[in-house]
Amino acid sequence: MSSVRSQVLADLAQRIQEIETSCHSRRQSPLSFGLAALDELLPEGRLPAGSLVELFSAAEGAGAWTLALLMAKQACGEWKVLVVVDGQRCFYPPAAAKLGIDLDRSIVVRPQRQRDAFLATNQSLRCSAVGAVVGWHDELRTLDARRLQLAAEVGGGVGFLLRPLGALRAPSFAGLRLLIAPIASVDAARRIRVEVVRCRGGRNGQSVVLEINNETGHVRPFSEMASATASARAARASG
Amino acid sequence: MLSDSSAARRPQIILCSERATRLGIRPGLPIAEAVAIAPDLCIREEDAEKDRRLLERLAERIGRYSPLVGLEDGPSPQSLLADITGCAPLFHGEDRLMEKAAGELRENGWTVRIAITDTVGASWALAHYAKTPCLMPPSETGKFLRPLPIAALRLPDESLHLLSELGIDHIGQLLALPRTEIPARFGAEVLRRLDQALGRLPEVVLPCRTMPEPQAFYCFEYATDRFDVLKSVLKQLAEQIHAVLLTRQWGARQIECCLYYETAPPSKLEVSLVRPCNSLQHLTGLLRTRLEQAQLVEPVCAVGLRVMTAEPLLDHQTDFLGLDQAQAFQELSALIDRLSNRLGRNAVTRPALIPDPQPEYACHFNPVIQAENEGARGRLPKSPRLRKSQAAASLPSFTHRPLRLWPTPTRIEVIRVIPGGPPRLFRWAGTEYHVIHTWGPERIETGWWRGQDVHRDYYMVTTHVGTRFWLFLRRDDGRWFLHGCFD
């Protein structure tokens, strides 16, 4: 009986410490996004499990969903389930399958109302079988944002919240906030600039340009300088 | 002699007596030919329902030898299955039990084929294709099954035909093949039946003795519309049906809650679960969720709770390393139940790819808890082993498909266009987009069988701000639409 009591006390002490120091549960191992260029922006190259990641983009078609799904795929690992909360009913699984998302391990929740989308995200994040939750959240109250963060800490998964640029000013509890900006290119592989707006325990303001192949789901860092040099050499060569 | 009436155009013989066989009549022979051979034939039409009732009466008789007697699964069962675990000592051994049961049936004029083995599948196989009565020693299933023909595995005709064409006539030959290749080459059903016969997959004997559905009822002295009272009553009723489920070791899959009014017709609230569950806390939580969503027409005078579908609880022994996963998947079941009952069954889906060239039809969102007539059937995410083959088979071969596809294409205003080619400048949602590069066209002409054939030329375009869209030209009238974005 005394051992059970001491165990409970130890757990509670750890939880208090976690709350006080704003650090996540040590019982859950941190995650890698599997994208080396992006991992370098994180403290110790990994994101703590049980976190929220907010991705902001100014326009549709910028590539935020693609990046979120690629990161979610890594967060799910070998056996966990991906939940896509699709309130807009626009998520198209054939394209997700092309990115390497395992549809047999995916659940798409299609709520009618924004409030239901929050509820689905919150409940899914609390489930330890869910590796990642991806969804669009236009408006999120401060209290709700906090609830999502707590839910993620309970479940140990990662919540990828896709948000409009206007929400950047709203208070946030996310461990990582990324600003996604597309870069115009004529190549089949698309390029996006990923800027770290806020990273808990890391440096803010860093950015990286990623090249994503939508057909294969491959991601690699892209050097604008190298590309400009190559273009200039090609232009000189052509005369 | 029995004839098959379902073959309306060409009724044929399905079973015949020894005397008829001696005359050259055999199963499969058209009735007309049989009558030509023997004009005084006595022909009876097959009545599957009557056969079933007769088998059920026999099952009651066999109940003397086993507490759990059922019929084989399928629309027209022909065998009785009895679970005799622990019953043999009462009859001084399994051999004595078998002799006694077979003897009793023979005395009543039945021709008996009987086998006692470790599994349902092996019993069926030996009873049908081995010398009977057959008493298989424990743990020798493989040895006894090997020489039997492949039909002893209860396979569908297509699988039998395919195996026969490849020269696989005996179960031993099938067992010699690599296990992982069997589903891909002959279908998942072959492996399932093989595993059932060998005891690798569980197969339960469903008792044909119909047990009353667990149900509970509460009648108020005065009608009430107070939700706290209704919730309290619902909890009491849930406790009552939970006690019944616990006794039977069954879990509920579908529960119906009826709210009765004085004058209006009753409101029916349905709770569906992805897996059988007998957790009182979980069931009560789901029922409360449904009650909160209900709109009372008038004060409630009575509440009824009924388990519409119940199934035996599946207990799996989990190894130490898989303990976390098993616990997590239990949580996942509970999550699916909660979301499905709160947001609606159709809101919690699993995507399935469909080989349809028209993009909006190339994917289905199937409810995780299926709304089937035979009861709620759920499908949790599959194990990695099963996933491999299906994922490879269902992955489509298209090139450009956007991650976000509008359910209905949106009309856009194209300001500048290359004649017969892609647009150069278009306006959507009040914003003008300069197109700097395009891929396409991908011509899609399909859908005539749906009554709305489509003729579209799709282009993936990159705009001056770097965003990517999927546009198409409707070739019928030359209008442009935005169908999705590569977000």
Interface residues (C-beta under 8 A of the other chain):
Chain A: S57 A59 E60 G61 A62 G63 A64 W65 T66 L69 E78 W79 K80 V81 Q88 R89 C90 F91 Y92 P93 P94 A95 A96 A97 K98 L99 D102 L103 D104 R105 S106 I107 V108 V109 R110 P111 Q112 D116 L119 A120 Q123 S124 R126 C127 S128 A129 V130 A181 P182 I183 A184 S185 V186 A188 R190 R191 I192 N214 E215
Chain B: D324 Q325 Q327 A328 F329 E331 L332 A334 L335 I336 R338 L339 R342 L343 G344 N346 A347 V348 T349 R350 P351 A352 L353 P359 A362 C363 F365 V368 P381 K382 P384 R387 Q390 A391 S394 L395 P396 F398 T399 H400 R401 P402 L403 R404 L405 W406 P407 I436 H437 W439 T462 T463 H464 V465 G466 T467 R468 F469 G484 C485 F486 D487
